[in-house]
Amino acid sequence: MFVNLTDVLTNQGKVLPMQIETGIKQVLVGGESYQVLKSVPVDFVFTNTQKGRARIEGKTEFTFAVTCDRCLKPVEQKIALVFTREVTAPDMSTGSSEEDEQDFMDGYQLNVEDLLNSEIVTSWPMKILCKPDCKGICPKCGRDLNTGTCDCDTFVPDPRMAAIKDIFEADKEV
């Protein structure tokens, strides 16, 4: 969906509030696609800050269907977005690196979905867990350790002691 910002970018002091329903059904983060379960309409405020420049303020919320990073159970992940961006009219461009990052602008048109995708990707959590104390799955048998323990040997030897272990094992062979 595109929003025409010509009026805001060309009229000093212009403020334009707007609510937009997003059409985003899924988002691509880190090479994986995640389905949008729920989304709240985006509350935008477009404000002219000076000739040819505008501030975009937005607020919305998305709920995604994801899996827990430890136990692989399905989880609903809610992400609240509150963002502010500065944009420049195409005829006022100075060629700065900040303006080069306006990949969500096409002339005087704001591509709302590209802007929201960018905000979602930058707000995505590093690790998604079903609960803060999720124990994950056993690396040997695959049992969900949140439901109980397994009988697998979980001893992991200290790699710094490998040389000493080799000395003791060498004595047993003699």
Secondary structure, DSSP 8 states (H G I E B T S, - for coil): -EEE-HHHHHSTT-EEEEEE-----EEEETTEEEEEEEE--EEEEEEEEETTEEEEEEEEEEEEEEE-TTT--EEEEEEEEEEEEEEE-GGG----HHHHT-TTEETTEEEHHHHHHHHHHHH--S---SSTT---B-TTT--BTTS-----------GGGHHHHHHHHHHHH-
